[in-house]
Amino acid sequence: RVSRACDQCRNAREKCDANQPNCSPCLEARRICTYTSNPKKRGLQPGYIRTL
C-alpha cells in the first residue's frame, strides 16, 4: 500500500505505485508526475472536544 499517491493519480483516482521520479500510470499516460499537494491531517481538530 502506498502512503501517498501523486497529484495526477489522485485526481484521476488511479492506482499509484509512487515510484520516483515518475510512477507507472503517469509514464503510460505521458503525464508529469508531481507530489506537490499537502496531505490532509487526520483525526480530530485541536479544540474540538473542548467545544463539546
N, C-alpha and C positions, 0 to 999 in steps of 0.2 A: 504494500500500500504506500502510495506517495503522500508525503505530508502536505505538499502544496503543488497544485497544477500551474502551468504557465498561464499568462493572461489570455492568450488566444484559445487554448483548450478549455479554460473556464467559461469564456463567452460562448463557445460553440458546444459546451457540455460534452466534450470528448474525453476519452481516457488518456491521460498524460503519463508518460514514463519518466518525466523530469530529468532526462539526460541533458547534460550541459555540453556545448552552448546551445544546441537545438534538440528538441525532443523529436521522437519519430513521427507523430502526427503532423508537426509543423514542417518537417523535412518533406514528407509525402505531399503536403498541400502547398509547399513552397511559400510558407509564411515566415515572418520574422518572429522568432521565439523570444519573449520578454517576460521578466518576473518583476515588474515594477509596482504592482498594486500592493498596498499594505494589507496584511492578513487581519481579519476582524478578530477582536479579542473575544474569547469565550467566557461564559459564566455570567454571574450577576454583576451589575454595575455597582461601583462603590457608593454606599449610602442608600442603596435600595431597601435593605432590611430595616434600616433606621426609619424610613418613611412609613413602613407598615406599622 
